């Protein structure tokens, strides 16, 4: 029987959260907070931002990857690694608009230059504008997902083989020297996220960290796909696909909304319709935190108990608001 969710309006929202059931016990990880950056207009500005994120208590700074953003993730991450002690990560590199063999060389080199502090986030692309802007076809999701799975397998081969020979449906590689080798062995931690069964199953088989995401649709983001029951279903998909790997996986989610308030029920009632949710769904959505600092800490601890989520990343706009929560949960 699933662990009951605490955010029912008929229940006491301040009551103690239930302990995590054994069948949901994942990797025993400490709370791991990361922040994403979206802008990079100058070296000085990027360095100042990275040090600000570090001072707020975050352990990692992540760079997104879209053609319409004003940053290029790989050089930005190298600058951050050079000027701070933060771990760095891609959130996430769209493999589908790059050749995976060449991307593997960049990943390995970045891991070497960052002294082994790179977390490699990979994805198959979810937004048509990322493709139309660079004149590339936006194939149907099953095609992109299949090509992505093959790309990940090729990238892994590059990290561990001296000479790469690869014959797949989408890629043919002949006599490619597998250098440079990453400093982290066998390769940097791989992060793959998804909102549907296909991508989460690939992540379960191939990744070290699995990102639980709301599903992207032709009409936009389906936020209801990141509420309580939907999240339990996703974990079941991951467990099924991962097999024996499941207990070693780290589960992650991204916070897009962080609102400090003494009246989270009232706030949820005011905001829910903007996201196409009921107030109860809004409070249970894993991409959102609403309430006092203490309530947010409780919510994240409950999500770790119920779902196994121990890694949380937050968008840049919410980094300062989330910092008091980071301070209370760091090392726990």
One Martini backbone bead per residue (centre of mass of N, CA, C, O) as a GRO file, in nm:
protein
  332
    1UNK     BB    1   0.096   0.036   0.022
    2UNK     BB    2   0.084   0.356  -0.007
    3UNK     BB    3   0.203   0.635   0.100
    4UNK     BB    4   0.059   0.882   0.246
    5UNK     BB    5  -0.041   1.195   0.181
    6UNK     BB    6  -0.031   1.503   0.373
    7UNK     BB    7  -0.194   1.715   0.153
    8UNK     BB    8  -0.480   1.731   0.302
    9UNK     BB    9  -0.729   1.946   0.393
   10UNK     BB   10  -0.846   1.735   0.615
   11UNK     BB   11  -0.569   1.758   0.732
   12UNK     BB   12  -0.288   1.786   0.926
   13UNK     BB   13  -0.014   1.968   0.812
   14UNK     BB   14   0.161   1.929   1.102
   15UNK     BB   15   0.199   1.648   1.089
   16UNK     BB   16   0.352   1.369   1.092
   17UNK     BB   17   0.549   1.185   0.899
   18UNK     BB   18   0.587   0.906   0.748
   19UNK     BB   19   0.756   0.643   0.708
   20UNK     BB   20   0.946   0.476   0.503
   21UNK     BB   21   0.913   0.225   0.311
   22UNK     BB   22   1.104  -0.042   0.213
   23UNK     BB   23   1.006  -0.045  -0.097
   24UNK     BB   24   1.135   0.276  -0.116
   25UNK     BB   25   1.429   0.215  -0.072
   26UNK     BB   26   1.708   0.383  -0.150
   27UNK     BB   27   1.959   0.558  -0.166
   28UNK     BB   28   2.173   0.665   0.101
   29UNK     BB   29   2.136   1.001   0.092
   30UNK     BB   30   2.223   1.304   0.101
   31UNK     BB   31   2.147   1.611   0.071
   32UNK     BB   32   2.138   1.760  -0.273
   33UNK     BB   33   2.218   2.087  -0.376
   34UNK     BB   34   2.114   2.272  -0.669
   35UNK     BB   35   2.192   2.523  -0.923
   36UNK     BB   36   2.074   2.730  -1.181
   37UNK     BB   37   2.183   2.882  -1.484
   38UNK     BB   38   2.098   3.133  -1.757
   39UNK     BB   39   2.327   3.356  -1.740
   40UNK     BB   40   2.625   3.509  -1.944
   41UNK     BB   41   2.768   3.818  -2.006
   42UNK     BB   42   3.025   3.759  -1.813
   43UNK     BB   43   3.286   3.667  -1.632
   44UNK     BB   44   3.229   3.832  -1.376
   45UNK     BB   45   2.930   3.750  -1.347
   46UNK     BB   46   2.971   3.443  -1.326
   47UNK     BB   47   3.160   3.438  -1.083
   48UNK     BB   48   2.972   3.586  -0.888
   49UNK     BB   49   2.740   3.384  -0.905
   50UNK     BB   50   2.892   3.130  -0.814
   51UNK     BB   51   2.975   3.245  -0.534
   52UNK     BB   52   2.690   3.295  -0.437
   53UNK     BB   53   2.594   3.003  -0.449
   54UNK     BB   54   2.809   2.897  -0.256
   55UNK     BB   55   2.729   3.085  -0.010
   56UNK     BB   56   2.430   2.953   0.008
   57UNK     BB   57   2.514   2.615   0.004
   58UNK     BB   58   2.571   2.496  -0.254
   59UNK     BB   59   2.717   2.208  -0.443
   60UNK     BB   60   2.589   2.302  -0.728
   61UNK     BB   61   2.629   2.398  -1.080
   62UNK     BB   62   2.401   2.455  -1.351
   63UNK     BB   63   2.367   2.412  -1.711
   64UNK     BB   64   2.191   2.483  -1.970
   65UNK     BB   65   2.041   2.368  -2.308
   66UNK     BB   66   1.980   2.631  -2.536
   67UNK     BB   67   1.984   2.827  -2.817
   68UNK     BB   68   1.822   3.082  -2.667
   69UNK     BB   69   2.048   3.113  -2.486
   70UNK     BB   70   2.334   3.314  -2.337
   71UNK     BB   71   2.473   3.022  -2.314
   72UNK     BB   72   2.754   2.798  -2.293
   73UNK     BB   73   2.792   2.530  -2.101
   74UNK     BB   74   3.090   2.432  -2.109
   75UNK     BB   75   3.253   2.698  -2.054
   76UNK     BB   76   3.097   2.778  -1.802
   77UNK     BB   77   3.173   2.530  -1.629
   78UNK     BB   78   3.477   2.577  -1.635
   79UNK     BB   79   3.476   2.849  -1.489
   80UNK     BB   80   3.345   2.748  -1.227
   81UNK     BB   81   3.564   2.535  -1.159
   82UNK     BB   82   3.802   2.750  -1.143
   83UNK     BB   83   3.644   2.955  -0.909
   84UNK     BB   84   3.540   2.697  -0.749
   85UNK     BB   85   3.410   2.410  -0.543
   86UNK     BB   86   3.202   2.326  -0.726
   87UNK     BB   87   2.996   2.141  -0.871
   88UNK     BB   88   2.918   2.031  -1.203
   89UNK     BB   89   2.647   2.073  -1.457
   90UNK     BB   90   2.414   1.944  -1.683
   91UNK     BB   91   2.080   2.111  -1.782
   92UNK     BB   92   2.068   1.959  -2.054
   93UNK     BB   93   2.217   1.774  -2.290
   94UNK     BB   94   2.149   1.770  -2.632
   95UNK     BB   95   2.220   1.498  -2.817
   96UNK     BB   96   2.040   1.534  -3.084
   97UNK     BB   97   2.236   1.803  -3.174
   98UNK     BB   98   2.471   1.586  -3.146
   99UNK     BB   99   2.754   1.412  -3.157
  100UNK     BB  100   2.838   1.167  -2.936
  101UNK     BB  101   3.146   1.140  -2.984
  102UNK     BB  102   3.214   1.444  -2.946
  103UNK     BB  103   3.079   1.479  -2.672
  104UNK     BB  104   3.255   1.279  -2.514
  105UNK     BB  105   3.514   1.447  -2.531
  106UNK     BB  106   3.406   1.695  -2.379
  107UNK     BB  107   3.334   1.552  -2.116
  108UNK     BB  108   3.612   1.440  -2.047
  109UNK     BB  109   3.763   1.712  -2.048
  110UNK     BB  110   3.592   1.850  -1.828
  111UNK     BB  111   3.664   1.648  -1.606
  112UNK     BB  112   3.964   1.705  -1.605
  113UNK     BB  113   3.958   2.026  -1.567
  114UNK     BB  114   3.767   1.985  -1.293
  115UNK     BB  115   3.876   1.749  -1.118
  116UNK     BB  116   3.614   1.560  -1.102
  117UNK     BB  117   3.318   1.764  -1.107
  118UNK     BB  118   3.131   1.616  -1.318
  119UNK     BB  119   2.787   1.624  -1.423
  120UNK     BB  120   2.604   1.433  -1.667
  121UNK     BB  121   2.352   1.575  -1.854
  122UNK     BB  122   2.103   1.396  -2.048
  123UNK     BB  123   1.916   1.437  -2.365
  124UNK     BB  124   1.649   1.443  -2.638
  125UNK     BB  125   1.459   1.656  -2.637
  126UNK     BB  126   1.140   1.873  -2.605
  127UNK     BB  127   1.178   2.127  -2.807
  128UNK     BB  128   1.116   2.253  -3.115
  129UNK     BB  129   1.295   2.519  -3.109
  130UNK     BB  130   1.574   2.376  -3.081
  131UNK     BB  131   1.550   2.285  -3.388
  132UNK     BB  132   1.445   2.521  -3.570
  133UNK     BB  133   1.687   2.721  -3.509
  134UNK     BB  134   1.898   2.486  -3.651
  135UNK     BB  135   1.758   2.310  -3.884
  136UNK     BB  136   1.615   2.063  -3.736
  137UNK     BB  137   1.453   1.781  -3.690
  138UNK     BB  138   1.147   1.691  -3.513
  139UNK     BB  139   1.106   1.409  -3.395
  140UNK     BB  140   0.962   1.170  -3.272
  141UNK     BB  141   0.989   1.045  -2.965
  142UNK     BB  142   1.066   0.748  -3.028
  143UNK     BB  143   1.310   0.830  -3.199
  144UNK     BB  144   1.465   1.004  -2.996
  145UNK     BB  145   1.487   0.785  -2.777
  146UNK     BB  146   1.642   0.574  -2.941
  147UNK     BB  147   1.881   0.757  -3.013
  148UNK     BB  148   1.960   0.821  -2.723
  149UNK     BB  149   2.026   0.538  -2.622
  150UNK     BB  150   2.255   0.497  -2.824
  151UNK     BB  151   2.425   0.740  -2.739
  152UNK     BB  152   2.486   0.651  -2.450
  153UNK     BB  153   2.632   0.391  -2.527
  154UNK     BB  154   2.856   0.532  -2.687
  155UNK     BB  155   2.968   0.717  -2.467
  156UNK     BB  156   3.050   0.490  -2.275
  157UNK     BB  157   3.251   0.355  -2.464
  158UNK     BB  158   3.451   0.589  -2.478
  159UNK     BB  159   3.532   0.583  -2.168
  160UNK     BB  160   3.641   0.251  -2.175
  161UNK     BB  161   3.779   0.258  -2.456
  162UNK     BB  162   4.047   0.276  -2.666
  163UNK     BB  163   3.871   0.168  -2.915
  164UNK     BB  164   3.601   0.262  -3.119
  165UNK     BB  165   3.336   0.033  -3.197
  166UNK     BB  166   3.026   0.110  -3.380
  167UNK     BB  167   2.698  -0.059  -3.444
  168UNK     BB  168   2.411   0.102  -3.531
  169UNK     BB  169   2.123   0.253  -3.637
  170UNK     BB  170   2.252   0.566  -3.620
  171UNK     BB  171   2.558   0.469  -3.556
  172UNK     BB  172   2.900   0.484  -3.697
  173UNK     BB  173   3.208   0.348  -3.564
  174UNK     BB  174   3.566   0.390  -3.655
  175UNK     BB  175   3.859   0.396  -3.507
  176UNK     BB  176   3.818   0.550  -3.223
  177UNK     BB  177   3.974   0.726  -3.001
  178UNK     BB  178   3.938   0.702  -2.634
  179UNK     BB  179   4.005   1.032  -2.621
  180UNK     BB  180   3.979   1.135  -2.339
  181UNK     BB  181   3.982   1.049  -2.009
  182UNK     BB  182   3.817   1.049  -1.741
  183UNK     BB  183   3.864   1.092  -1.405
  184UNK     BB  184   3.610   0.955  -1.364
  185UNK     BB  185   3.536   0.620  -1.267
  186UNK     BB  186   3.440   0.535  -1.564
  187UNK     BB  187   3.254   0.799  -1.520
  188UNK     BB  188   3.060   1.036  -1.500
  189UNK     BB  189   2.785   1.114  -1.370
  190UNK     BB  190   2.462   1.018  -1.478
  191UNK     BB  191   2.198   1.227  -1.605
  192UNK     BB  192   1.846   1.131  -1.631
  193UNK     BB  193   1.541   1.248  -1.753
  194UNK     BB  194   1.171   1.222  -1.694
  195UNK     BB  195   0.798   1.179  -1.762
  196UNK     BB  196   0.813   0.900  -1.893
  197UNK     BB  197   0.857   0.567  -1.940
  198UNK     BB  198   1.083   0.560  -2.148
  199UNK     BB  199   1.295   0.757  -2.017
  200UNK     BB  200   1.296   0.626  -1.731
  201UNK     BB  201   1.398   0.352  -1.831
  202UNK     BB  202   1.663   0.448  -1.944
  203UNK     BB  203   1.766   0.573  -1.683
  204UNK     BB  204   1.757   0.311  -1.512
  205UNK     BB  205   1.979   0.164  -1.699
  206UNK     BB  206   2.209   0.420  -1.740
  207UNK     BB  207   2.201   0.579  -1.479
  208UNK     BB  208   2.274   0.739  -1.159
  209UNK     BB  209   2.065   0.976  -1.213
  210UNK     BB  210   1.714   1.046  -1.164
  211UNK     BB  211   1.480   1.254  -1.323
  212UNK     BB  212   1.187   1.393  -1.205
  213UNK     BB  213   0.931   1.479  -1.440
  214UNK     BB  214   0.738   1.653  -1.616
  215UNK     BB  215   0.536   1.638  -1.880
  216UNK     BB  216   0.581   1.692  -2.217
  217UNK     BB  217   0.376   1.872  -2.442
  218UNK     BB  218   0.226   2.032  -2.705
  219UNK     BB  219   0.085   2.233  -2.471
  220UNK     BB  220   0.302   2.157  -2.252
  221UNK     BB  221   0.307   2.132  -1.915
  222UNK     BB  222   0.226   1.852  -1.703
  223UNK     BB  223   0.183   1.895  -1.368
  224UNK     BB  224   0.014   1.639  -1.287
  225UNK     BB  225   0.271   1.443  -1.351
  226UNK     BB  226   0.398   1.558  -1.043
  227UNK     BB  227   0.229   1.412  -0.852
  228UNK     BB  228   0.182   1.172  -0.635
  229UNK     BB  229   0.072   0.929  -0.806
  230UNK     BB  230   0.262   0.979  -1.049
  231UNK     BB  231   0.526   0.933  -0.890
  232UNK     BB  232   0.475   0.642  -0.809
  233UNK     BB  233   0.464   0.538  -1.099
  234UNK     BB  234   0.752   0.617  -1.180
  235UNK     BB  235   0.897   0.441  -0.971
  236UNK     BB  236   0.791   0.177  -1.087
  237UNK     BB  237   0.928   0.202  -1.359
  238UNK     BB  238   1.217   0.219  -1.253
  239UNK     BB  239   1.223  -0.047  -1.100
  240UNK     BB  240   1.163  -0.232  -1.340
  241UNK     BB  241   1.411  -0.139  -1.524
  242UNK     BB  242   1.654  -0.166  -1.313
  243UNK     BB  243   1.641  -0.367  -1.097
  244UNK     BB  244   1.933  -0.406  -0.925
  245UNK     BB  245   1.995  -0.088  -0.957
  246UNK     BB  246   1.788   0.066  -0.780
  247UNK     BB  247   1.949   0.089  -0.497
  248UNK     BB  248   2.176   0.292  -0.655
  249UNK     BB  249   1.992   0.514  -0.709
  250UNK     BB  250   1.938   0.858  -0.776
  251UNK     BB  251   1.696   1.093  -0.687
  252UNK     BB  252   1.544   1.368  -0.875
  253UNK     BB  253   1.459   1.727  -0.863
  254UNK     BB  254   1.285   2.024  -0.973
  255UNK     BB  255   1.256   2.362  -0.875
  256UNK     BB  256   1.021   2.627  -0.982
  257UNK     BB  257   0.874   2.670  -0.693
  258UNK     BB  258   0.930   2.926  -0.428
  259UNK     BB  259   0.717   2.996  -0.140
  260UNK     BB  260   0.688   3.222   0.112
  261UNK     BB  261   0.452   3.127   0.377
  262UNK     BB  262   0.191   3.112   0.629
  263UNK     BB  263  -0.029   3.038   0.378
  264UNK     BB  264  -0.043   2.769   0.182
  265UNK     BB  265  -0.336   2.709   0.125
  266UNK     BB  266  -0.415   2.990   0.019
  267UNK     BB  267  -0.198   3.002  -0.200
  268UNK     BB  268  -0.290   2.749  -0.354
  269UNK     BB  269  -0.575   2.856  -0.419
  270UNK     BB  270  -0.468   3.102  -0.592
  271UNK     BB  271  -0.252   2.929  -0.798
  272UNK     BB  272  -0.350   2.657  -0.927
  273UNK     BB  273  -0.480   2.746  -1.206
  274UNK     BB  274  -0.210   2.829  -1.348
  275UNK     BB  275  -0.128   2.497  -1.349
  276UNK     BB  276  -0.378   2.301  -1.371
  277UNK     BB  277  -0.466   2.277  -1.058
  278UNK     BB  278  -0.516   2.184  -0.759
  279UNK     BB  279  -0.432   2.266  -0.448
  280UNK     BB  280  -0.343   1.979  -0.369
  281UNK     BB  281  -0.160   1.930  -0.615
  282UNK     BB  282   0.034   2.163  -0.571
  283UNK     BB  283   0.145   2.054  -0.291
  284UNK     BB  284   0.237   1.765  -0.437
  285UNK     BB  285   0.434   1.889  -0.619
  286UNK     BB  286   0.778   1.831  -0.688
  287UNK     BB  287   0.822   2.143  -0.820
  288UNK     BB  288   0.706   2.246  -0.533
  289UNK     BB  289   0.721   2.517  -0.275
  290UNK     BB  290   0.507   2.585   0.014
  291UNK     BB  291   0.593   2.802   0.285
  292UNK     BB  292   0.773   2.752   0.531
  293UNK     BB  293   1.073   2.646   0.607
  294UNK     BB  294   0.975   2.409   0.781
  295UNK     BB  295   0.776   2.294   0.571
  296UNK     BB  296   0.984   2.245   0.348
  297UNK     BB  297   1.156   2.047   0.502
  298UNK     BB  298   0.932   1.842   0.548
  299UNK     BB  299   0.864   1.790   0.252
  300UNK     BB  300   1.146   1.681   0.168
  301UNK     BB  301   1.155   1.454   0.374
  302UNK     BB  302   0.904   1.313   0.272
  303UNK     BB  303   1.005   1.265  -0.021
  304UNK     BB  304   1.236   1.085   0.067
  305UNK     BB  305   1.059   0.870   0.207
  306UNK     BB  306   0.845   0.812  -0.029
  307UNK     BB  307   1.057   0.833  -0.302
  308UNK     BB  308   1.388   0.895  -0.267
  309UNK     BB  309   1.448   1.202  -0.268
  310UNK     BB  310   1.788   1.367  -0.245
  311UNK     BB  311   1.783   1.548  -0.506
  312UNK     BB  312   1.804   1.910  -0.557
  313UNK     BB  313   1.696   2.151  -0.793
  314UNK     BB  314   1.720   2.506  -0.874
  315UNK     BB  315   1.631   2.783  -0.988
  316UNK     BB  316   1.773   3.087  -0.991
  317UNK     BB  317   1.518   3.257  -0.890
  318UNK     BB  318   1.510   3.046  -0.616
  319UNK     BB  319   1.784   3.034  -0.459
  320UNK     BB  320   1.740   3.233  -0.220
  321UNK     BB  321   1.471   3.116  -0.107
  322UNK     BB  322   1.609   2.819  -0.059
  323UNK     BB  323   1.854   2.857   0.138
  324UNK     BB  324   1.728   2.795   0.424
  325UNK     BB  325   1.684   2.496   0.351
  326UNK     BB  326   1.973   2.419   0.294
  327UNK     BB  327   2.082   2.484   0.580
  328UNK     BB  328   1.899   2.255   0.725
  329UNK     BB  329   1.986   1.995   0.517
  330UNK     BB  330   2.274   1.986   0.532
  331UNK     BB  331   2.391   1.655   0.588
  332UNK     BB  332   2.090   1.486   0.595
   0.00000   0.00000   0.00000
